[in-house]
Amino acid sequence: YNFLFDKQRGLRAICHKPETISSAKYKGKRLLSVDHSHSTGKVRDLLCTRCNLAIGQFDEDIMTLYNAIYYLENHSEK
């Protein structure tokens, strides 16, 4: 955990922000989630809970994630 945390400079791997949610359990900021591949078990990086759950909700399917990006781009109000 500490190696990955230092490598990522304390930032979450996907959203590139520091953790801001406090945790009474750890008497400080919530620990980042250690993300891993469900097919290989290999540790990837540290994510916030939100990004980690999002990847899981998409079943780690890259095409579904691309489709979600395409969908958001086409329904953007910018």
N, C-alpha and C positions, 0 to 999 in steps of 0.2 A: 504494500500500500504506500509506504513512505517513498519508495523509489519512483513509483508512478506519479505520486503527488508532486514530487520535486521535478520530475521530467515535464509535467504539465504546468509547472509554475503555479500550482494551486488552483488552476482553472479547470472547469469541466470540459471534457474532450469534444463535445458536440456544440454546445452553446457558448463555449469560451468565456464563461463568467465565473467569478468566485462564488462559492457557496455562501448564502446569506441567511439561511434558515437556522435558527438556534436550536440546540438540543440540550435538554436538561440532563439526559443520560450521559452525554460527553462533556457537560459543563462548558459549552462553547458552541461552535458551529457544527451542524450535522456533518457526519462523514459522508464522503461521496460513495456511490455504489461502485463496486468492482464488477465491471461488465465482463462477460465471458460468452463464448460461442456455445450454444446449447448442443450443437452437433459434435464438437471436438472437446469441449470443456476448457479450451485455451483462453486464458485471461487476455483481454484486449486493452482496455483503458479504464479510467475513472469517469463516471457520468453522474449527473444529478439524478435523483429518483425519477423525476418527470421524463427525462430523455430515455432513461433505462426502461421505464414502463412503456413508453411509446414504441421503442424498437420491438419489445415483446408483443405489444398489441398488433403489430404488423408482421408477426411471426418471423422476424428477421429476413423478410422477403424483399430483396432489393427492387424488383420490378413494382411491387406494391408501393414502396416508398417513392419511386420515381413517379408513379401515377398520382400519388398524393401531392407531390410538388407541382406536377402539371395541372392538376385540379385547382390548387390554390392560385397558381399563376393566372389561370383563365378566369378565375372568379375574384381576382384582386380588384379593389376599388381605387387603385392608384391611377 
